Amino acid sequence: MEIMEKQILIFVSKLFICLFFLISCNNFNYSKKNDGLVFFVTKGKDSIINGIVLRDTTSLLKNLGDVSDLISDDINMGECVTLVNESGNEFFKMRREYGGYKNQYDYFFVTKTNSSKKIKKIKDLNFKSNNGAYLGMSEIEFKEKYDLRKFIKEVKGNISTYIFKDVDDIYQSKFTFDQSKLIEFEFGYQD
């Protein structure tokens, strides 16, 4: 009995040390969900749209249910599921993670255009990332919300694209503006 109590005490101590290390290194933000689950998201990186977390089957199933029957092939994006907002003017595409679980998606696209015939309409009014990106956002607001991120900016006429790549994590994000209004954004993990 005494040995078991010591083992439990050691385990709890190690657990607190790990938790303290994660919180104190300040590389993570956390947001508590209504159901009590806590998701850790690397600071500055977008990884959630309307409660759906990249590579997280639980959040997808909770918010949408099984969407695997909606997968369609997109020549530019791969196998995707397409969602449309309630008003039908915003599209959210999720690219299937190759080698992942049935409802696991590793790249998100939000745009005003769509070519997919398989679409699921959801009740959300718009699609918004965990860092606050949404279609129609001004370039000034974007710069305020994303001031910690180091982007490469490409400009072609009225179109400005901000690109971030984390080569260590194979993560990338792109935000495209037309006349200083966000017209599409995407983020996730590259194959």
MARBA-772521 format. One line per field, with one value per atom (N, C-alpha, C, CB): residue in one letter; atom name; x, y, z. Coordinates in steps of 0.2 Angstrom, whole numbers. Glycine has a CB too. Example, Ala and Ser with C-alpha at 12.3 -4.5 7.8 and 13.67 -1.06 7.14 Angstrom:
// residues 2
torkol: a|a|a|a|s|s|s|s
torfi: N|CA|C|CB|N|CA|C|CB
u: 66|62|66|57|64|68|64|70
v: -28|-22|-16|-22|-11|-5|0|-3
w: 39|39|39|45|35|36|39|29
// end
This chain:
// residues 191
torkol: m|m|m|m|e|e|e|e|i|i|i|i|m|m|m|m|e|e|e|e|k|k|k|k|q|q|q|q|i|i|i|i|l|l|l|l|i|i|i|i|f|f|f|f|v|v|v|v|s|s|s|s|k|k|k|k|l|l|l|l|f|f|f|f|i|i|i|i|c|c|c|c|l|l|l|l|f|f|f|f|f|f|f|f|l|l|l|l|i|i|i|i|s|s|s|s|c|c|c|c|n|n|n|n|n|n|n|n|f|f|f|f|n|n|n|n|y|y|y|y|s|s|s|s|k|k|k|k|k|k|k|k|n|n|n|n|d|d|d|d|g|g|g|g|l|l|l|l|v|v|v|v|f|f|f|f|f|f|f|f|v|v|v|v|t|t|t|t|k|k|k|k|g|g|g|g|k|k|k|k|d|d|d|d|s|s|s|s|i|i|i|i|i|i|i|i|n|n|n|n|g|g|g|g|i|i|i|i|v|v|v|v|l|l|l|l|r|r|r|r|d|d|d|d|t|t|t|t|t|t|t|t|s|s|s|s|l|l|l|l|l|l|l|l|k|k|k|k|n|n|n|n|l|l|l|l|g|g|g|g|d|d|d|d|v|v|v|v|s|s|s|s|d|d|d|d|l|l|l|l|i|i|i|i|s|s|s|s|d|d|d|d|d|d|d|d|i|i|i|i|n|n|n|n|m|m|m|m|g|g|g|g|e|e|e|e|c|c|c|c|v|v|v|v|t|t|t|t|l|l|l|l|v|v|v|v|n|n|n|n|e|e|e|e|s|s|s|s|g|g|g|g|n|n|n|n|e|e|e|e|f|f|f|f|f|f|f|f|k|k|k|k|m|m|m|m|r|r|r|r|r|r|r|r|e|e|e|e|y|y|y|y|g|g|g|g|g|g|g|g|y|y|y|y|k|k|k|k|n|n|n|n|q|q|q|q|y|y|y|y|d|d|d|d|y|y|y|y|f|f|f|f|f|f|f|f|v|v|v|v|t|t|t|t|k|k|k|k|t|t|t|t|n|n|n|n|s|s|s|s|s|s|s|s|k|k|k|k|k|k|k|k|i|i|i|i|k|k|k|k|k|k|k|k|i|i|i|i|k|k|k|k|d|d|d|d|l|l|l|l|n|n|n|n|f|f|f|f|k|k|k|k|s|s|s|s|n|n|n|n|n|n|n|n|g|g|g|g|a|a|a|a|y|y|y|y|l|l|l|l|g|g|g|g|m|m|m|m|s|s|s|s|e|e|e|e|i|i|i|i|e|e|e|e|f|f|f|f|k|k|k|k|e|e|e|e|k|k|k|k|y|y|y|y|d|d|d|d|l|l|l|l|r|r|r|r|k|k|k|k|f|f|f|f|i|i|i|i|k|k|k|k|e|e|e|e|v|v|v|v|k|k|k|k|g|g|g|g|n|n|n|n|i|i|i|i|s|s|s|s|t|t|t|t|y|y|y|y|i|i|i|i|f|f|f|f|k|k|k|k|d|d|d|d|v|v|v|v|d|d|d|d|d|d|d|d|i|i|i|i|y|y|y|y|q|q|q|q|s|s|s|s|k|k|k|k|f|f|f|f|t|t|t|t|f|f|f|f|d|d|d|d|q|q|q|q|s|s|s|s|k|k|k|k|l|l|l|l|i|i|i|i|e|e|e|e|f|f|f|f|e|e|e|e|f|f|f|f|g|g|g|g|y|y|y|y|q|q|q|q|d|d|d|d
torfi: N|CA|C|CB|N|CA|C|CB|N|CA|C|CB|N|CA|C|CB|N|CA|C|CB|N|CA|C|CB|N|CA|C|CB|N|CA|C|CB|N|CA|C|CB|N|CA|C|CB|N|CA|C|CB|N|CA|C|CB|N|CA|C|CB|N|CA|C|CB|N|CA|C|CB|N|CA|C|CB|N|CA|C|CB|N|CA|C|CB|N|CA|C|CB|N|CA|C|CB|N|CA|C|CB|N|CA|C|CB|N|CA|C|CB|N|CA|C|CB|N|CA|C|CB|N|CA|C|CB|N|CA|C|CB|N|CA|C|CB|N|CA|C|CB|N|CA|C|CB|N|CA|C|CB|N|CA|C|CB|N|CA|C|CB|N|CA|C|CB|N|CA|C|CB|N|CA|C|CB|N|CA|C|CB|N|CA|C|CB|N|CA|C|CB|N|CA|C|CB|N|CA|C|CB|N|CA|C|CB|N|CA|C|CB|N|CA|C|CB|N|CA|C|CB|N|CA|C|CB|N|CA|C|CB|N|CA|C|CB|N|CA|C|CB|N|CA|C|CB|N|CA|C|CB|N|CA|C|CB|N|CA|C|CB|N|CA|C|CB|N|CA|C|CB|N|CA|C|CB|N|CA|C|CB|N|CA|C|CB|N|CA|C|CB|N|CA|C|CB|N|CA|C|CB|N|CA|C|CB|N|CA|C|CB|N|CA|C|CB|N|CA|C|CB|N|CA|C|CB|N|CA|C|CB|N|CA|C|CB|N|CA|C|CB|N|CA|C|CB|N|CA|C|CB|N|CA|C|CB|N|CA|C|CB|N|CA|C|CB|N|CA|C|CB|N|CA|C|CB|N|CA|C|CB|N|CA|C|CB|N|CA|C|CB|N|CA|C|CB|N|CA|C|CB|N|CA|C|CB|N|CA|C|CB|N|CA|C|CB|N|CA|C|CB|N|CA|C|CB|N|CA|C|CB|N|CA|C|CB|N|CA|C|CB|N|CA|C|CB|N|CA|C|CB|N|CA|C|CB|N|CA|C|CB|N|CA|C|CB|N|CA|C|CB|N|CA|C|CB|N|CA|C|CB|N|CA|C|CB|N|CA|C|CB|N|CA|C|CB|N|CA|C|CB|N|CA|C|CB|N|CA|C|CB|N|CA|C|CB|N|CA|C|CB|N|CA|C|CB|N|CA|C|CB|N|CA|C|CB|N|CA|C|CB|N|CA|C|CB|N|CA|C|CB|N|CA|C|CB|N|CA|C|CB|N|CA|C|CB|N|CA|C|CB|N|CA|C|CB|N|CA|C|CB|N|CA|C|CB|N|CA|C|CB|N|CA|C|CB|N|CA|C|CB|N|CA|C|CB|N|CA|C|CB|N|CA|C|CB|N|CA|C|CB|N|CA|C|CB|N|CA|C|CB|N|CA|C|CB|N|CA|C|CB|N|CA|C|CB|N|CA|C|CB|N|CA|C|CB|N|CA|C|CB|N|CA|C|CB|N|CA|C|CB|N|CA|C|CB|N|CA|C|CB|N|CA|C|CB|N|CA|C|CB|N|CA|C|CB|N|CA|C|CB|N|CA|C|CB|N|CA|C|CB|N|CA|C|CB|N|CA|C|CB|N|CA|C|CB|N|CA|C|CB|N|CA|C|CB|N|CA|C|CB|N|CA|C|CB|N|CA|C|CB|N|CA|C|CB|N|CA|C|CB|N|CA|C|CB|N|CA|C|CB|N|CA|C|CB|N|CA|C|CB|N|CA|C|CB|N|CA|C|CB|N|CA|C|CB|N|CA|C|CB|N|CA|C|CB|N|CA|C|CB|N|CA|C|CB|N|CA|C|CB|N|CA|C|CB|N|CA|C|CB|N|CA|C|CB|N|CA|C|CB|N|CA|C|CB|N|CA|C|CB|N|CA|C|CB|N|CA|C|CB|N|CA|C|CB|N|CA|C|CB|N|CA|C|CB|N|CA|C|CB|N|CA|C|CB|N|CA|C|CB|N|CA|C|CB|N|CA|C|CB|N|CA|C|CB|N|CA|C|CB|N|CA|C|CB|N|CA|C|CB|N|CA|C|CB|N|CA|C|CB|N|CA|C|CB|N|CA|C|CB|N|CA|C|CB|N|CA|C|CB
u: 4|0|4|-5|10|14|18|19|20|23|18|26|12|7|6|1|6|5|10|4|16|22|22|29|20|20|15|18|9|4|6|-3|10|12|17|15|22|27|23|32|18|15|11|9|8|4|9|0|15|20|23|26|24|26|21|28|15|10|9|3|10|10|16|10|22|28|27|34|24|23|18|20|12|7|10|1|14|17|22|21|26|30|26|34|21|17|14|11|12|9|14|4|20|25|29|29|29|33|30|35|24|20|20|23|20|19|12|24|8|1|-4|0|-9|-16|-20|-19|-25|-30|-37|-29|-42|-48|-53|-51|-57|-61|-68|-63|-70|-76|-81|-75|-88|-94|-94|-100|-92|-92|-87|-92|-82|-77|-71|-79|-70|-64|-60|-65|-53|-49|-44|-44|-44|-39|-33|-43|-27|-21|-20|-16|-19|-17|-11|-23|-6|0|-1|5|2|0|2|5|-3|-3|-5|4|-5|-7|-15|-3|-18|-25|-25|-28|-30|-31|-38|-27|-43|-50|-54|-51|-59|-65|-71|-64|-75|-81|-82|-86|-77|-76|-74|-83|-72|-69|-61|-72|-58|-51|-47|-49|-42|-38|-36|-32|-36|-34|-38|-27|-43|-47|-54|-48|-54|-60|-66|-59|-64|-69|-73|-66|-70|-73|-77|-68|-75|-78|-85|-74|-84|-90|-95|-88|-93|-97|-101|-93|-98|-101|-105|-95|-102|-106|-108|-101|-106|-107|-103|-115|-104|-100|-101|-102|-96|-96|-93|-94|-90|-86|-89|-83|-96|-100|-100|-107|-98|-98|-91|-100|-87|-80|-80|-75|-78|-77|-70|-82|-68|-61|-61|-59|-56|-55|-48|-55|-47|-41|-35|-41|-37|-32|-30|-34|-36|-35|-35|-41|-37|-37|-44|-32|-45|-51|-54|-51|-60|-62|-70|-61|-72|-79|-80|-80|-86|-87|-94|-88|-93|-99|-100|-97|-107|-109|-113|-113|-112|-115|-123|-112|-126|-134|-136|-137|-133|-135|-132|-132|-128|-125|-120|-131|-117|-112|-105|-113|-104|-97|-96|-95|-90|-89|-83|-88|-83|-78|-76|-80|-70|-68|-63|-65|-64|-59|-56|-62|-49|-45|-44|-39|-46|-45|-37|-48|-36|-29|-27|-27|-23|-21|-18|-16|-20|-18|-21|-10|-25|-28|-34|-30|-38|-44|-50|-46|-55|-61|-63|-67|-64|-66|-61|-72|-55|-49|-47|-43|-46|-45|-39|-51|-34|-28|-27|-22|-32|-31|-38|-27|-39|-45|-45|-47|-50|-50|-57|-50|-57|-63|-63|-64|-69|-69|-76|-66|-77|-84|-86|-84|-81|-83|-82|-78|-86|-86|-87|-92|-84|-85|-88|-79|-88|-90|-98|-88|-100|-108|-110|-109|-106|-108|-107|-104|-112|-111|-116|-113|-114|-118|-119|-114|-125|-127|-127|-134|-124|-124|-127|-117|-129|-133|-129|-137|-122|-118|-119|-110|-118|-119|-113|-121|-107|-100|-95|-98|-90|-84|-79|-82|-77|-72|-66|-75|-60|-54|-54|-48|-50|-49|-45|-45|-41|-38|-42|-31|-48|-52|-53|-51|-50|-50|-57|-45|-60|-67|-67|-72|-71|-72|-75|-76|-72|-74|-70|-81|-66|-61|-57|-57|-56|-51|-44|-53|-40|-33|-30|-29|-32|-30|-31|-33|-38|-40|-35|-47|-34|-30|-23|-29|-20|-13|-13|-11|-19|-19|-20|-25|-24|-25|-19|-31|-15|-10|-3|-11|-2|4|10|3|9|14|17|12|14|15|20|9|25|29|27|37|24|21|26|14|25|28|22|32|23|17|19|16|14|14|9|14|10|6|5|7|-1|-2|-8|-3|-7|-13|-16|-18|-23|-26|-26|-34|-23|-23|-17|-24|-18|-12|-13|-12|-8|-8|-3|-7|-5|0|1|-3|7|9|13|12|12|16|17|12|24|26|30|29|28|32|35|28|41|44|45|50|46|47|41|50|35|29|25|25|27|24|17|23|17|11|11|9|6|6|-1|8|-1|-7|-7|-9|-12|-13|-19|-12|-18|-24|-24|-24|-29|-29|-34|-31|-32|-36|-37|-33|-43|-44|-47|-49|-43|-45|-46|-51|-41|-40|-46|-40|-50|-55|-53|-62|-53|-51|-56|-51|-54|-59|-58|-57|-52|-51|-46|-50|-46|-40|-40|-41|-34|-33|-27|-31|-27|-22|-22|-22|-16|-16|-9|-21|-9|-3|-2|-3|4|5|7|10|6|8|15|4
v: -6|0|6|0|6|12|13|11|8|9|12|2|9|12|19|8|22|29|33|30|30|34|34|30|29|29|34|22|34|39|46|38|47|54|56|54|52|53|54|47|51|52|58|46|60|67|72|67|72|77|78|75|72|73|76|66|74|77|85|74|87|94|98|96|95|97|98|93|93|93|99|87|99|105|111|103|112|119|121|118|116|117|119|111|116|118|125|113|127|133|139|133|137|142|144|141|139|140|145|134|147|152|151|159|145|144|142|139|142|139|144|132|144|148|142|153|143|138|141|134|137|140|134|142|135|130|130|132|124|123|122|117|123|122|115|124|110|103|102|98|106|105|103|100|102|100|106|96|105|110|109|112|113|112|117|113|114|118|120|114|126|128|132|132|131|134|142|131|146|153|156|157|159|163|159|165|152|148|147|141|148|146|139|150|136|129|127|125|131|130|135|131|132|136|134|135|138|137|131|136|130|124|118|123|117|111|112|110|108|108|104|106|107|103|96|107|91|84|81|84|84|82|79|88|72|69|70|62|71|72|79|72|84|91|91|96|87|87|83|84|77|73|76|66|80|84|89|86|93|99|97|103|92|90|83|91|79|72|69|71|63|59|63|52|65|69|65|76|59|56|54|49|54|52|58|50|64|70|72|76|67|68|68|63|74|74|76|79|74|75|82|70|86|93|92|98|94|93|97|95|103|107|106|114|103|103|95|106|91|84|82|83|77|75|79|67|83|88|87|95|89|90|97|87|99|106|108|108|113|116|123|116|124|131|134|131|141|144|145|151|147|147|152|150|157|162|159|169|154|152|156|151|160|164|163|172|158|157|149|160|147|140|138|137|132|130|123|130|122|116|113|116|106|103|97|100|98|92|86|95|81|74|73|68|71|69|62|70|62|55|51|56|45|40|42|41|46|48|44|56|46|42|44|44|41|42|49|38|53|60|65|61|64|68|72|63|79|83|88|88|89|92|99|88|102|108|111|107|117|121|127|124|127|133|136|130|143|147|152|151|152|156|157|152|162|163|159|171|155|152|144|153|140|133|129|131|124|120|113|119|111|105|104|103|98|97|94|92|91|88|93|81|96|101|100|108|102|101|108|97|110|117|117|119|122|122|129|121|129|135|141|133|140|146|152|143|158|163|165|170|164|164|159|172|159|155|159|150|158|162|157|166|159|155|157|157|153|154|161|149|163|170|176|170|174|180|181|186|177|179|177|175|181|180|183|182|181|184|191|180|196|203|207|203|204|207|212|202|218|223|221|230|223|221|225|224|230|234|229|241|227|223|216|221|213|207|209|205|214|216|217|222|220|220|214|225|209|202|198|199|199|194|197|191|202|206|202|212|196|192|187|188|186|182|185|179|182|185|182|183|186|184|186|187|183|185|188|179|194|197|197|204|195|195|200|188|204|209|208|216|208|207|212|200|218|222|224|219|223|224|219|226|213|207|207|200|206|205|198|211|194|188|188|182|186|185|178|189|176|168|167|166|162|160|153|162|151|144|142|142|137|134|127|133|128|122|116|124|118|113|109|116|112|109|107|113|108|108|112|101|117|121|127|123|129|135|138|134|145|148|154|152|155|160|165|157|171|176|180|180|180|184|189|179|195|202|204|207|207|210|217|207|222|229|230|232|227|227|224|234|219|215|208|216|204|197|193|194|190|186|178|188|176|169|168|165|163|161|153|164|151|144|143|140|137|135|127|139|125|118|115|114|108|105|102|99|103|101|93|105|90|83|82|79
w: 0|0|0|6|4|5|-2|10|-6|-12|-17|-14|-17|-22|-21|-21|-15|-13|-16|-5|-15|-17|-25|-15|-28|-36|-38|-38|-35|-36|-35|-32|-30|-29|-34|-22|-36|-41|-48|-42|-49|-56|-56|-57|-50|-50|-50|-44|-47|-47|-55|-43|-58|-65|-69|-68|-68|-72|-71|-70|-65|-64|-67|-56|-67|-70|-77|-68|-80|-88|-89|-90|-86|-87|-86|-82|-80|-79|-85|-72|-87|-93|-99|-94|-101|-106|-106|-107|-100|-99|-99|-93|-96|-95|-101|-89|-105|-111|-116|-115|-115|-118|-126|-117|-128|-135|-137|-138|-132|-133|-131|-130|-134|-132|-130|-137|-126|-125|-125|-119|-128|-127|-125|-134|-120|-117|-121|-110|-123|-127|-122|-131|-124|-120|-117|-124|-120|-117|-112|-123|-111|-106|-109|-101|-115|-118|-119|-125|-119|-120|-125|-113|-130|-136|-136|-143|-136|-136|-144|-133|-145|-152|-152|-155|-156|-156|-158|-162|-154|-154|-161|-149|-163|-169|-176|-170|-175|-181|-181|-181|-187|-187|-188|-193|-184|-184|-183|-179|-183|-181|-186|-174|-188|-192|-189|-199|-186|-183|-178|-188|-174|-170|-173|-167|-179|-182|-182|-189|-179|-178|-183|-171|-186|-191|-188|-193|-192|-190|-184|-189|-182|-176|-178|-171|-178|-180|-175|-181|-168|-163|-164|-156|-165|-166|-173|-167|-178|-184|-183|-190|-180|-179|-175|-176|-169|-165|-168|-159|-173|-176|-182|-178|-186|-193|-193|-198|-189|-190|-196|-192|-198|-203|-210|-203|-213|-219|-224|-218|-223|-228|-234|-225|-234|-240|-245|-239|-242|-246|-250|-242|-249|-252|-260|-250|-263|-270|-272|-273|-278|-280|-283|-286|-281|-284|-287|-278|-293|-296|-293|-304|-290|-287|-280|-288|-276|-269|-267|-266|-271|-268|-266|-263|-262|-260|-254|-257|-256|-251|-250|-254|-244|-242|-242|-235|-245|-246|-242|-253|-238|-234|-236|-226|-236|-238|-232|-244|-231|-226|-227|-224|-222|-223|-228|-216|-230|-235|-242|-234|-242|-249|-252|-253|-249|-252|-249|-251|-245|-243|-243|-235|-245|-245|-241|-252|-237|-233|-235|-225|-238|-241|-236|-248|-234|-230|-234|-224|-235|-238|-234|-241|-236|-233|-232|-236|-226|-224|-226|-216|-231|-234|-229|-240|-228|-223|-216|-222|-215|-209|-208|-209|-203|-201|-206|-194|-205|-210|-210|-208|-205|-205|-203|-201|-205|-203|-209|-201|-208|-213|-211|-215|-215|-214|-217|-215|-221|-224|-225|-231|-223|-224|-229|-217|-233|-238|-237|-245|-237|-236|-242|-229|-246|-252|-254|-258|-259|-261|-267|-262|-270|-276|-274|-282|-279|-278|-284|-273|-285|-291|-289|-295|-283|-281|-281|-274|-283|-284|-277|-290|-273|-267|-261|-265|-259|-254|-248|-257|-242|-236|-233|-230|-233|-230|-223|-233|-220|-212|-210|-209|-204|-201|-200|-195|-200|-198|-203|-198|-201|-205|-209|-201|-206|-210|-207|-210|-210|-208|-205|-214|-199|-196|-192|-190|-193|-190|-183|-194|-179|-172|-171|-169|-176|-175|-177|-178|-180|-182|-189|-178|-194|-201|-203|-205|-208|-211|-217|-206|-222|-229|-228|-233|-231|-231|-226|-229|-222|-217|-221|-213|-218|-221|-220|-218|-224|-224|-217|-230|-215|-209|-203|-209|-203|-197|-197|-198|-203|-203|-200|-211|-202|-200|-192|-203|-189|-182|-179|-180|-182|-178|-179|-181|-185|-186|-186|-193|-181|-181|-178|-176|-175|-173|-178|-167|-183|-189|-194|-192|-196|-202|-208|-200|-212|-219|-224|-220|-230|-236|-240|-240|-242|-246|-253|-243|-257|-265|-267|-268|-272|-274|-282|-272|-285|-292|-293|-295|-295|-297|-290|-302|-290|-284|-279|-285|-281|-277|-272|-281|-266|-261|-258|-256|-257|-254|-249|-259|-243|-237|-236|-230|-236|-236|-230|-242|-226|-220|-221|-213|-220|-220|-214|-227|-211|-206|-208|-199|-211|-214|-209|-217|-203|-198|-196|-191|-197|-195|-202|-191|-207|-214|-214|-216|-210|-210|-214|-202|-217|-221|-221|-229|-222|-222|-227|-215|-231|-236|-235|-243|-236|-235|-241|-228|-245|-252|-251|-258|-253|-253|-260|-248|-261|-267|-265|-272|-267|-265|-258|-269|-254|-247|-243|-244|-246|-243|-244|-246|-238|-239|-243|-231|-248|-253|-252|-260|-249|-248|-243|-254|-239|-235|-234|-228|-233|-232|-227|-239|-224|-219|-218|-213|-216|-214|-215|-218|-216|-216|-223|-211|-226|-233|-233|-236|-239|-239|-241|-245
// end
